[in-house]
Structure formats: C-alpha cells, structure tokens
C-alpha cells in the first residue's frame, strides 16, 4: 500500500481507498455542500469555544482545522496514517487510533465528532463500541455529532454520476438496499469503499441504544443535493443563504431524510 498505511488494525480496502489521497480536497470540491452544511450544524449544536472537541475518524483534518481556528481545543484521531500526516500539516493536533478504543480519559471532552466511523464500521457491535467509547470520554451534558451515509446514497450517486449503467455497480446497490453493506472489492475508481449505510431510524436507534438522548436527526445535504450549479449558489452570498434556508426548512422532515446522502445525529450525554 505504498509508504502510507493503516496506522491501526483496519480494513485494507478502506485504507487503500484513502491512501489515494483524494479525501484531502474532497470537501473543498464536489463535497462542498456536505462541508458547508456540516459546519452549519456543528456551529448550531456544539458548546462554545474553547470547549474540548475530539474529532474521531477526522480524516485529513478539514473540520478539526476549522474548529481550531474558531478557538476550540481539538484533537483528531484517525486510523489512516496519511490522514494523520495531512491533519498535522494543517496544524491540527492529531494521532493514530481506533474509534472502538479511544486513548482518552473518562469525561475528558465537551464534544465528540464521529463524522466517519459509523459508516466504516460495518459490524453493528463495532458501531456500538465506538458510540460507547464516545459516551465514556464525554462529560455529562457533552455533545455527540455522529454522521451516517443514507441507505439510498449509492442509488443517488450511481444515477447522478452514471455508475448505474455498470452491472457490477447495480449489484452493489442491490446489496446495499438489502442489508446496508457496501463493498467495492475490485477497488473501481470513483466508487466508494467498504461501508455500512443507514436507514435514518436505525441511526437514531443506535445513538439512543448507546445511552444518549437524541437531540436531533437531520439531513446534511438534504434538498440541496439536487442542485446542478451548487458552486454558483454557494459563491454568491445572497443565493447561498437562500439555499441554506431551503435546506433547513426540511432538514428534519422524516419522509425526506433518506434522500440526503449524509445524515447527522446529535446526541447529548445525560
């Protein structure tokens, strides 16, 4: 896998996917809507700076760097060595580690971000371990922000990007719809890697089962996912606010949640 590798025991297909380095710029390019909306939601629910935030599975550090710039005390943990290096290059305090066994003391954080682990831990027991660890390190009243990929995201992505015309991709989609498991064993370029994709209600249930009080279950991209000229909307301040207001109005509508590629559950540690 080249000079970069998995810093801790982790799925080789996932590591190979992220070792390509494409995640570093994704949130500034075709993932801009996800980034803008996640920033908006974190700003809404996180305690004020200088609260202590643990960004678990934080990738190359886009959110951690943004939060640090706002005055938060942030530590990023990620299982992929390349991500840890890239985060440090942004000036983020970062180390290698596993969401299922956090190297942090009990009740040591005001907020925990799980913006990737719940969809790369395909086994339900592993997801519950990650959620339990997040709760362990949170102080009473601390905030959990846990992201998931919708069960229907591969259908949306496949149609928008033309992947669905490949019989192999359509078989992947059918497998996802049956049980949530996504796999790309041939490591086809452009296709996502090993993941678990949630039904919205199942994400809410997992967060509650871990002992959190569910404060919100929201669409991230929501109706904004269907824009063809997203950059034009975001680069124009007035149109950007119109777009964000449109997404907010229906961000919690149960009948529309699954149509958003990403979901965000916000939990409070009792």
DAMOMO-V516793 format. One record per backbone hydrogen bond with DSSP energy under -0.5 kcal/mol. NH is the residue of the N-H (numbers start at 1). CO is the residue of the C=O. Records with the same first field share a line. If there is no record, write none. Layout:
NH->CO, CO
//
This chain:
7->5, 79
8->79
15->11
16->12
17->13
18->14
19->15
20->16, 17
21->18
24->21
25->22
26->22
27->23
28->25
29->26
31->26
32->29
35->31
36->32
37->33
38->34
39->35
40->36
41->37
42->38
43->39
44->40
45->41
46->42
51->48
53->51, 73
54->111
55->53, 75
56->54, 113
57->77
58->55, 77
61->58
65->61
66->62
67->63
68->64
69->65
70->66, 67
71->68
72->67
73->51
74->72
75->53
76->93
77->55
78->95
81->5, 79
84->80
85->81
86->82
87->83
88->84
89->85
90->86, 87
91->88
92->87
94->92
95->76
97->78
98->101
101->98
104->102
107->136
108->105, 137
109->137
110->52
111->52
112->143
113->54
114->112, 145
115->56
119->116
120->116, 117
121->117
122->120
127->123
128->124
129->125
130->126
131->127
132->128
133->129
134->130
135->131
136->132
137->133
138->134, 135
139->109
141->269
142->139
143->110
144->267
145->112
146->144, 265
147->114, 145
148->263
150->261
151->198
153->150
156->152
157->153
158->154
159->155
160->156
161->157
162->158
163->158
164->158
165->162
166->163
167->165
170->166
171->167
172->168
173->169
174->170
175->171
176->172
177->173
178->174
179->175
180->175, 176
182->195
187->184
191->188
195->182
196->119
197->180
198->149
202->199
203->199
204->200
205->201
206->202
207->203
208->204
209->205
210->206
211->208
212->207
213->268
214->212
215->213, 266
216->266
218->264
219->251
220->262
224->221
225->222
226->223
227->224
233->229
234->230
235->231
236->232
237->235
240->236
241->237
242->238
243->239
244->240
245->241
246->242
247->243
248->244
249->245
250->246, 247
251->248
253->250
254->252
256->253
257->253, 254
259->256
260->257
263->148
264->218
265->146
266->216
267->144, 265
268->213
269->142
270->211, 268
//
